[in-house]
Amino acid sequence: MPRAARASRSVYAGVRMIGIRELRADLAAAVRRAGSGQRVVVSVDGRAVAQLGPIEAEQGQTVMADLLAAGAVVAPRRTDASRLAPPVQIWSGVRLDRALKELRG
């Protein structure tokens, strides 16, 4: 069987099986596929030994989407990045407590 055909074999729909050599050669692509929701099964000598996949909440664990759907939390109104205050320069030898007191008034 050609290498490309072997690499694309899958046990389940949506699961891609790759050999350990292919994983070493193209790890970034395998991780990207897993991050996009596709499961990647890694085989050694034709035997499935590991699986890469998207991070999912463990059974019984609550995630933010569940809390939003239940109405337990409210989604933020602002979607833009928060605006931080400009950094304050503090010179060497200045005590931090005094600098903060001066800034806060």
N, CA, C and O atoms as CSV, one atom per row, in Angstrom:
chain,resi,resn,atom,element,x,y,z
A,1,MET,N,N,0.857,-1.186,0.000
A,1,MET,CA,C,0.000,0.000,0.000
A,1,MET,C,C,0.894,1.238,0.000
A,1,MET,O,O,1.833,1.314,0.793
A,2,PRO,N,N,0.621,2.208,-0.874
A,2,PRO,CA,C,1.447,3.424,-0.917
A,2,PRO,C,C,1.381,4.165,0.412
A,2,PRO,O,O,0.402,4.072,1.152
A,3,ARG,N,N,2.457,4.908,0.693
A,3,ARG,CA,C,2.563,5.629,1.965
A,3,ARG,C,C,1.402,6.601,2.171
A,3,ARG,O,O,0.850,6.669,3.270
A,4,ALA,N,N,1.021,7.354,1.135
A,4,ALA,CA,C,-0.057,8.337,1.264
A,4,ALA,C,C,-1.376,7.658,1.602
A,4,ALA,O,O,-2.161,8.182,2.392
A,5,ALA,N,N,-1.624,6.490,1.005
A,5,ALA,CA,C,-2.870,5.792,1.293
A,5,ALA,C,C,-2.876,5.272,2.720
A,5,ALA,O,O,-3.907,5.314,3.391
A,6,ARG,N,N,-1.734,4.781,3.192
A,6,ARG,CA,C,-1.642,4.301,4.567
A,6,ARG,C,C,-1.883,5.430,5.556
A,6,ARG,O,O,-2.565,5.243,6.564
A,7,ALA,N,N,-1.326,6.599,5.269
A,7,ALA,CA,C,-1.418,7.724,6.189
A,7,ALA,C,C,-2.840,8.231,6.341
A,7,ALA,O,O,-3.195,8.756,7.396
A,8,SER,N,N,-3.666,8.084,5.304
A,8,SER,CA,C,-5.009,8.647,5.372
A,8,SER,C,C,-6.037,7.635,5.862
A,8,SER,O,O,-7.221,7.964,5.945
A,9,ARG,N,N,-5.618,6.406,6.192
A,9,ARG,CA,C,-6.560,5.436,6.739
A,9,ARG,C,C,-7.179,5.990,8.003
A,9,ARG,O,O,-6.527,6.716,8.753
A,10,SER,N,N,-8.424,5.655,8.243
A,10,SER,CA,C,-9.031,6.095,9.493
A,10,SER,C,C,-9.862,4.968,10.069
A,10,SER,O,O,-10.401,4.136,9.339
A,11,VAL,N,N,-9.956,4.952,11.364
A,11,VAL,CA,C,-10.729,3.943,12.059
A,11,VAL,C,C,-12.175,4.415,12.165
A,11,VAL,O,O,-13.104,3.627,11.984
A,12,TYR,N,N,-12.361,5.676,12.453
A,12,TYR,CA,C,-13.680,6.280,12.593
A,12,TYR,C,C,-13.766,7.481,11.664
A,12,TYR,O,O,-12.747,8.028,11.241
A,13,ALA,N,N,-14.998,7.885,11.350
A,13,ALA,CA,C,-15.165,9.083,10.531
A,13,ALA,C,C,-14.625,10.287,11.278
A,13,ALA,O,O,-14.886,10.441,12.471
A,14,GLY,N,N,-13.888,11.131,10.606
A,14,GLY,CA,C,-13.333,12.334,11.218
A,14,GLY,C,C,-12.046,12.095,11.982
A,14,GLY,O,O,-11.505,13.019,12.590
A,15,VAL,N,N,-11.541,10.847,11.960
A,15,VAL,CA,C,-10.295,10.522,12.654
A,15,VAL,C,C,-9.266,10.151,11.602
A,15,VAL,O,O,-9.517,9.305,10.744
A,16,ARG,N,N,-8.115,10.784,11.671
A,16,ARG,CA,C,-7.045,10.497,10.715
A,16,ARG,C,C,-5.970,9.701,11.424
A,16,ARG,O,O,-5.559,10.062,12.527
A,17,MET,N,N,-5.509,8.625,10.814
A,17,MET,CA,C,-4.467,7.800,11.404
A,17,MET,C,C,-3.150,8.091,10.690
A,17,MET,O,O,-3.068,8.002,9.465
A,18,ILE,N,N,-2.116,8.439,11.464
A,18,ILE,CA,C,-0.802,8.705,10.875
A,18,ILE,C,C,0.250,7.910,11.640
A,18,ILE,O,O,0.081,7.590,12.816
A,19,GLY,N,N,1.323,7.606,10.953
A,19,GLY,CA,C,2.421,6.895,11.583
A,19,GLY,C,C,3.299,7.852,12.370
A,19,GLY,O,O,3.245,9.067,12.182
A,20,ILE,N,N,4.097,7.292,13.241
A,20,ILE,CA,C,4.966,8.103,14.099
A,20,ILE,C,C,5.965,8.895,13.273
A,20,ILE,O,O,6.295,10.027,13.627
A,21,ARG,N,N,6.453,8.321,12.174
A,21,ARG,CA,C,7.400,9.067,11.328
A,21,ARG,C,C,6.741,10.290,10.702
A,21,ARG,O,O,7.321,11.375,10.669
A,22,GLU,N,N,5.527,10.100,10.208
A,22,GLU,CA,C,4.810,11.237,9.622
A,22,GLU,C,C,4.522,12.303,10.674
A,22,GLU,O,O,4.581,13.498,10.383
A,23,LEU,N,N,4.212,11.874,11.895
A,23,LEU,CA,C,3.965,12.828,12.976
A,23,LEU,C,C,5.221,13.641,13.263
A,23,LEU,O,O,5.156,14.861,13.412
A,24,ARG,N,N,6.372,12.961,13.341
A,24,ARG,CA,C,7.631,13.683,13.577
A,24,ARG,C,C,7.923,14.672,12.462
A,24,ARG,O,O,8.391,15.782,12.713
A,25,ALA,N,N,7.642,14.262,11.227
A,25,ALA,CA,C,7.951,15.110,10.078
A,25,ALA,C,C,7.026,16.314,9.987
A,25,ALA,O,O,7.437,17.371,9.508
A,26,ASP,N,N,5.784,16.173,10.439
A,26,ASP,CA,C,4.819,17.258,10.266
A,26,ASP,C,C,3.956,17.438,11.514
A,26,ASP,O,O,2.728,17.415,11.443
A,27,LEU,N,N,4.618,17.617,12.652
A,27,LEU,CA,C,3.918,17.756,13.920
A,27,LEU,C,C,3.003,18.977,13.939
A,27,LEU,O,O,1.881,18.906,14.441
A,28,ALA,N,N,3.475,20.091,13.396
A,28,ALA,CA,C,2.675,21.324,13.432
A,28,ALA,C,C,1.343,21.134,12.716
A,28,ALA,O,O,0.314,21.603,13.202
A,29,ALA,N,N,1.343,20.462,11.584
A,29,ALA,CA,C,0.097,20.235,10.842
A,29,ALA,C,C,-0.848,19.333,11.630
A,29,ALA,O,O,-2.057,19.566,11.644
A,30,ALA,N,N,-0.311,18.307,12.285
A,30,ALA,CA,C,-1.144,17.406,13.079
A,30,ALA,C,C,-1.779,18.153,14.252
A,30,ALA,O,O,-2.949,17.931,14.567
A,31,VAL,N,N,-1.025,19.026,14.892
A,31,VAL,CA,C,-1.558,19.802,16.014
A,31,VAL,C,C,-2.614,20.786,15.514
A,31,VAL,O,O,-3.630,20.988,16.178
A,32,ARG,N,N,-2.384,21.402,14.348
A,32,ARG,CA,C,-3.397,22.308,13.779
A,32,ARG,C,C,-4.695,21.561,13.491
A,32,ARG,O,O,-5.781,22.069,13.769
A,33,ARG,N,N,-4.584,20.348,12.930
A,33,ARG,CA,C,-5.791,19.553,12.660
A,33,ARG,C,C,-6.516,19.244,13.964
A,33,ARG,O,O,-7.740,19.351,14.037
A,34,ALA,N,N,-5.765,18.861,14.991
A,34,ALA,CA,C,-6.378,18.554,16.283
A,34,ALA,C,C,-7.041,19.799,16.869
A,34,ALA,O,O,-8.133,19.721,17.432
A,35,GLY,N,N,-6.382,20.936,16.734
A,35,GLY,CA,C,-6.941,22.183,17.241
A,35,GLY,C,C,-8.202,22.610,16.524
A,35,GLY,O,O,-9.039,23.305,17.100
A,36,SER,N,N,-8.349,22.203,15.267
A,36,SER,CA,C,-9.542,22.573,14.510
A,36,SER,C,C,-10.694,21.599,14.738
A,36,SER,O,O,-11.773,21.754,14.165
A,37,GLY,N,N,-10.453,20.586,15.587
A,37,GLY,CA,C,-11.545,19.682,15.935
A,37,GLY,C,C,-11.403,18.276,15.403
A,37,GLY,O,O,-12.196,17.406,15.762
A,38,GLN,N,N,-10.428,18.026,14.566
A,38,GLN,CA,C,-10.240,16.695,13.989
A,38,GLN,C,C,-9.367,15.845,14.911
A,38,GLN,O,O,-8.383,16.337,15.463
A,39,ARG,N,N,-9.716,14.601,15.076
A,39,ARG,CA,C,-8.904,13.683,15.880
A,39,ARG,C,C,-7.824,13.064,14.994
A,39,ARG,O,O,-8.073,12.714,13.841
A,40,VAL,N,N,-6.623,12.937,15.553
A,40,VAL,CA,C,-5.495,12.343,14.844
A,40,VAL,C,C,-4.980,11.192,15.703
A,40,VAL,O,O,-4.543,11.398,16.835
A,41,VAL,N,N,-5.036,9.965,15.147
A,41,VAL,CA,C,-4.552,8.787,15.864
A,41,VAL,C,C,-3.151,8.485,15.363
A,41,VAL,O,O,-2.919,8.422,14.156
A,42,VAL,N,N,-2.222,8.299,16.282
A,42,VAL,CA,C,-0.827,8.025,15.949
A,42,VAL,C,C,-0.580,6.535,16.101
A,42,VAL,O,O,-0.953,5.931,17.107
A,43,SER,N,N,0.060,5.944,15.084
A,43,SER,CA,C,0.332,4.514,15.143
A,43,SER,C,C,1.827,4.249,15.136
A,43,SER,O,O,2.611,5.003,14.561
A,44,VAL,N,N,2.197,3.162,15.786
A,44,VAL,CA,C,3.566,2.668,15.776
A,44,VAL,C,C,3.482,1.227,15.291
A,44,VAL,O,O,2.791,0.402,15.889
A,45,ASP,N,N,4.181,0.932,14.216
A,45,ASP,CA,C,4.137,-0.403,13.602
A,45,ASP,C,C,2.714,-0.832,13.280
A,45,ASP,O,O,2.367,-2.003,13.434
A,46,GLY,N,N,1.882,0.117,12.828
A,46,GLY,CA,C,0.517,-0.185,12.419
A,46,GLY,C,C,-0.479,-0.326,13.553
A,46,GLY,O,O,-1.650,-0.616,13.306
A,47,ARG,N,N,-0.047,-0.129,14.791
A,47,ARG,CA,C,-0.929,-0.264,15.944
A,47,ARG,C,C,-1.174,1.114,16.547
A,47,ARG,O,O,-0.223,1.838,16.842
A,48,ALA,N,N,-2.430,1.481,16.730
A,48,ALA,CA,C,-2.776,2.783,17.304
A,48,ALA,C,C,-2.298,2.841,18.748
A,48,ALA,O,O,-2.609,1.959,19.549
A,49,VAL,N,N,-1.530,3.895,19.081
A,49,VAL,CA,C,-0.980,4.006,20.433
A,49,VAL,C,C,-1.291,5.333,21.108
A,49,VAL,O,O,-1.209,5.428,22.332
A,50,ALA,N,N,-1.647,6.360,20.340
A,50,ALA,CA,C,-1.908,7.671,20.936
A,50,ALA,C,C,-2.923,8.415,20.083
A,50,ALA,O,O,-3.192,8.057,18.937
A,51,GLN,N,N,-3.475,9.455,20.679
A,51,GLN,CA,C,-4.473,10.246,19.969
A,51,GLN,C,C,-4.278,11.724,20.264
A,51,GLN,O,O,-4.092,12.110,21.418
A,52,LEU,N,N,-4.320,12.554,19.224
A,52,LEU,CA,C,-4.333,14.014,19.373
A,52,LEU,C,C,-5.740,14.462,19.050
A,52,LEU,O,O,-6.363,13.957,18.117
A,53,GLY,N,N,-6.238,15.406,19.818
A,53,GLY,CA,C,-7.581,15.897,19.552
A,53,GLY,C,C,-7.823,17.213,20.244
A,53,GLY,O,O,-6.976,17.696,20.995
A,54,PRO,N,N,-8.988,17.797,19.991
A,54,PRO,CA,C,-9.306,19.073,20.631
A,54,PRO,C,C,-9.471,18.888,22.128
A,54,PRO,O,O,-9.853,17.814,22.592
A,55,ILE,N,N,-9.186,19.924,22.869
A,55,ILE,CA,C,-9.362,19.885,24.318
A,55,ILE,C,C,-10.852,19.984,24.601
A,55,ILE,O,O,-11.533,20.891,24.122
A,56,GLU,N,N,-11.335,19.054,25.372
A,56,GLU,CA,C,-12.748,19.043,25.731
A,56,GLU,C,C,-12.867,19.046,27.248
A,56,GLU,O,O,-11.965,18.601,27.958
A,57,ALA,N,N,-13.963,19.541,27.718
A,57,ALA,CA,C,-14.202,19.524,29.161
A,57,ALA,C,C,-14.400,18.084,29.612
A,57,ALA,O,O,-15.053,17.291,28.933
A,58,GLU,N,N,-13.832,17.762,30.758
A,58,GLU,CA,C,-14.043,16.428,31.302
A,58,GLU,C,C,-15.488,16.307,31.746
A,58,GLU,O,O,-16.150,17.305,32.030
A,59,GLN,N,N,-15.965,15.087,31.803
A,59,GLN,CA,C,-17.351,14.869,32.193
A,59,GLN,C,C,-17.589,15.447,33.582
A,59,GLN,O,O,-16.840,15.168,34.517
A,60,GLY,N,N,-18.626,16.245,33.707
A,60,GLY,CA,C,-18.939,16.872,34.981
A,60,GLY,C,C,-18.274,18.234,35.160
A,60,GLY,O,O,-18.574,18.944,36.120
A,61,GLN,N,N,-17.378,18.605,34.250
A,61,GLN,CA,C,-16.687,19.892,34.348
A,61,GLN,C,C,-17.486,20.943,33.575
A,61,GLN,O,O,-17.927,20.692,32.453
A,62,THR,N,N,-17.666,22.102,34.171
A,62,THR,CA,C,-18.430,23.174,33.545
A,62,THR,C,C,-17.496,24.095,32.779
A,62,THR,O,O,-16.429,24.457,33.274
A,63,VAL,N,N,-17.898,24.473,31.574
A,63,VAL,CA,C,-17.108,25.409,30.770
A,63,VAL,C,C,-17.911,26.690,30.588
A,63,VAL,O,O,-19.114,26.713,30.845
A,64,MET,N,N,-17.255,27.746,30.149
A,64,MET,CA,C,-17.894,29.058,30.016
A,64,MET,C,C,-19.124,29.003,29.105
A,64,MET,O,O,-20.129,29.652,29.395
A,65,ALA,N,N,-19.061,28.244,28.014
A,65,ALA,CA,C,-20.204,28.164,27.103
A,65,ALA,C,C,-21.436,27.600,27.819
A,65,ALA,O,O,-22.559,28.040,27.572
A,66,ASP,N,N,-21.219,26.630,28.703
A,66,ASP,CA,C,-22.336,26.070,29.471
A,66,ASP,C,C,-22.934,27.111,30.402
A,66,ASP,O,O,-24.155,27.207,30.533
A,67,LEU,N,N,-22.066,27.901,31.055
A,67,LEU,CA,C,-22.548,28.931,31.976
A,67,LEU,C,C,-23.319,30.014,31.228
A,67,LEU,O,O,-24.338,30.500,31.718
A,68,LEU,N,N,-22.839,30.395,30.043
A,68,LEU,CA,C,-23.553,31.389,29.234
A,68,LEU,C,C,-24.919,30.867,28.816
A,68,LEU,O,O,-25.913,31.588,28.900
A,69,ALA,N,N,-24.972,29.620,28.368
A,69,ALA,CA,C,-26.228,29.029,27.914
A,69,ALA,C,C,-27.236,28.906,29.055
A,69,ALA,O,O,-28.438,29.060,28.842
A,70,ALA,N,N,-26.752,28.633,30.255
A,70,ALA,CA,C,-27.641,28.491,31.409
A,70,ALA,C,C,-28.062,29.844,31.987
A,70,ALA,O,O,-28.949,29.902,32.839
A,71,GLY,N,N,-27.434,30.927,31.532
A,71,GLY,CA,C,-27.758,32.245,32.051
A,71,GLY,C,C,-27.097,32.535,33.386
A,71,GLY,O,O,-27.459,33.496,34.065
A,72,ALA,N,N,-26.132,31.712,33.767
A,72,ALA,CA,C,-25.450,31.898,35.046
A,72,ALA,C,C,-24.459,33.058,34.995
A,72,ALA,O,O,-24.157,33.662,36.024
A,73,VAL,N,N,-23.957,33.366,33.815
A,73,VAL,CA,C,-23.062,34.507,33.622
A,73,VAL,C,C,-23.524,35.284,32.402
A,73,VAL,O,O,-24.248,34.759,31.556
A,74,VAL,N,N,-23.105,36.521,32.320
A,74,VAL,CA,C,-23.457,37.379,31.192
A,74,VAL,C,C,-22.207,37.588,30.351
A,74,VAL,O,O,-21.128,37.858,30.879
A,75,ALA,N,N,-22.361,37.461,29.047
A,75,ALA,CA,C,-21.230,37.675,28.144
A,75,ALA,C,C,-20.786,39.125,28.208
A,75,ALA,O,O,-21.620,40.006,28.417
A,76,PRO,N,N,-19.499,39.401,28.034
A,76,PRO,CA,C,-19.027,40.787,28.072
A,76,PRO,C,C,-19.637,41.600,26.934
A,76,PRO,O,O,-19.846,41.093,25.832
A,77,ARG,N,N,-19.918,42.860,27.219
A,77,ARG,CA,C,-20.471,43.736,26.180
A,77,ARG,C,C,-19.384,44.230,25.249
A,77,ARG,O,O,-19.613,44.417,24.054
A,78,ARG,N,N,-18.197,44.442,25.802
A,78,ARG,CA,C,-17.085,44.942,24.982
A,78,ARG,C,C,-16.351,43.769,24.351
A,78,ARG,O,O,-16.040,42.784,25.020
A,79,THR,N,N,-16.083,43.885,23.078
A,79,THR,CA,C,-15.330,42.831,22.393
A,79,THR,C,C,-13.936,43.303,22.012
A,79,THR,O,O,-13.103,42.503,21.586
A,80,ASP,N,N,-13.676,44.609,22.164
A,80,ASP,CA,C,-12.346,45.125,21.817
A,80,ASP,C,C,-11.371,44.847,22.956
A,80,ASP,O,O,-11.772,44.524,24.074
A,81,ALA,N,N,-10.118,44.976,22.657
A,81,ALA,CA,C,-9.084,44.754,23.669
A,81,ALA,C,C,-9.163,45.849,24.728
A,81,ALA,O,O,-9.457,47.006,24.427
A,82,SER,N,N,-8.899,45.467,25.950
A,82,SER,CA,C,-8.928,46.476,27.005
A,82,SER,C,C,-7.774,47.460,26.812
A,82,SER,O,O,-6.702,47.097,26.328
A,83,ARG,N,N,-8.016,48.696,27.197
A,83,ARG,CA,C,-6.983,49.727,27.058
A,83,ARG,C,C,-6.264,49.892,28.392
A,83,ARG,O,O,-6.855,50.317,29.385
A,84,LEU,N,N,-5.016,49.557,28.396
A,84,LEU,CA,C,-4.224,49.680,29.611
A,84,LEU,C,C,-3.659,51.083,29.733
A,84,LEU,O,O,-3.423,51.765,28.736
A,85,ALA,N,N,-3.449,51.496,30.959
A,85,ALA,CA,C,-2.821,52.791,31.196
A,85,ALA,C,C,-1.373,52.728,30.717
A,85,ALA,O,O,-0.766,51.657,30.730
A,86,PRO,N,N,-0.820,53.848,30.300
A,86,PRO,CA,C,0.580,53.823,29.846
A,86,PRO,C,C,1.512,53.452,30.993
A,86,PRO,O,O,1.223,53.765,32.148
A,87,PRO,N,N,2.615,52.796,30.694
A,87,PRO,CA,C,3.545,52.394,31.758
A,87,PRO,C,C,4.158,53.610,32.439
A,87,PRO,O,O,4.334,54.661,31.822
A,88,VAL,N,N,4.480,53.455,33.711
A,88,VAL,CA,C,5.084,54.515,34.499
A,88,VAL,C,C,6.558,54.195,34.667
A,88,VAL,O,O,6.918,53.079,35.043
A,89,GLN,N,N,7.408,55.167,34.389
A,89,GLN,CA,C,8.845,54.956,34.550
A,89,GLN,C,C,9.217,55.163,36.009
A,89,GLN,O,O,8.867,56.176,36.614
A,90,ILE,N,N,9.923,54.203,36.559
A,90,ILE,CA,C,10.426,54.308,37.926
A,90,ILE,C,C,11.925,54.094,37.857
A,90,ILE,O,O,12.395,53.095,37.314
A,91,TRP,N,N,12.654,55.011,38.395
A,91,TRP,CA,C,14.106,54.960,38.323
A,91,TRP,C,C,14.678,54.030,39.378
A,91,TRP,O,O,14.056,53.774,40.409
A,92,SER,N,N,15.830,53.550,39.110
A,92,SER,CA,C,16.539,52.664,40.026
A,92,SER,C,C,16.747,53.366,41.366
A,92,SER,O,O,17.113,54.541,41.407
A,93,GLY,N,N,16.515,52.654,42.443
A,93,GLY,CA,C,16.729,53.205,43.772
A,93,GLY,C,C,15.492,53.835,44.379
A,93,GLY,O,O,15.504,54.174,45.562
A,94,VAL,N,N,14.423,54.005,43.611
A,94,VAL,CA,C,13.195,54.608,44.137
A,94,VAL,C,C,12.384,53.515,44.816
A,94,VAL,O,O,12.189,52.435,44.257
A,95,ARG,N,N,11.917,53.800,46.013
A,95,ARG,CA,C,11.091,52.814,46.713
A,95,ARG,C,C,9.725,52.745,46.056
A,95,ARG,O,O,9.113,53.770,45.756
A,96,LEU,N,N,9.263,51.545,45.840
A,96,LEU,CA,C,8.004,51.329,45.138
A,96,LEU,C,C,6.819,51.907,45.902
A,96,LEU,O,O,5.911,52.469,45.290
A,97,ASP,N,N,6.811,51.781,47.215
A,97,ASP,CA,C,5.696,52.308,47.987
A,97,ASP,C,C,5.575,53.823,47.844
A,97,ASP,O,O,4.467,54.358,47.791
A,98,ARG,N,N,6.713,54.513,47.783
A,98,ARG,CA,C,6.678,55.970,47.619
A,98,ARG,C,C,6.223,56.355,46.208
A,98,ARG,O,O,5.490,57.328,46.032
A,99,ALA,N,N,6.662,55.589,45.208
A,99,ALA,CA,C,6.233,55.875,43.832
A,99,ALA,C,C,4.716,55.680,43.701
A,99,ALA,O,O,4.039,56.492,43.071
A,100,LEU,N,N,4.189,54.612,44.290
A,100,LEU,CA,C,2.753,54.382,44.236
A,100,LEU,C,C,1.972,55.468,44.973
A,100,LEU,O,O,0.912,55.897,44.517
A,101,LYS,N,N,2.500,55.905,46.107
A,101,LYS,CA,C,1.833,56.950,46.871
A,101,LYS,C,C,1.780,58.239,46.049
A,101,LYS,O,O,0.776,58.951,46.065
A,102,GLU,N,N,2.858,58.532,45.336
A,102,GLU,CA,C,2.912,59.736,44.511
A,102,GLU,C,C,1.927,59.627,43.336
A,102,GLU,O,O,1.260,60.602,42.991
A,103,LEU,N,N,1.841,58.451,42.731
A,103,LEU,CA,C,0.934,58.260,41.598
A,103,LEU,C,C,-0.520,58.322,42.025
A,103,LEU,O,O,-1.351,58.908,41.331
A,104,ARG,N,N,-0.828,57.726,43.155
A,104,ARG,CA,C,-2.223,57.650,43.608
A,104,ARG,C,C,-2.688,58.923,44.323
A,104,ARG,O,O,-3.884,59.119,44.536
A,105,GLY,N,N,-1.762,59.759,44.682
A,105,GLY,CA,C,-2.119,61.035,45.302
A,105,GLY,C,C,-2.305,61.014,46.752
A,105,GLY,O,O,-2.607,62.047,47.350
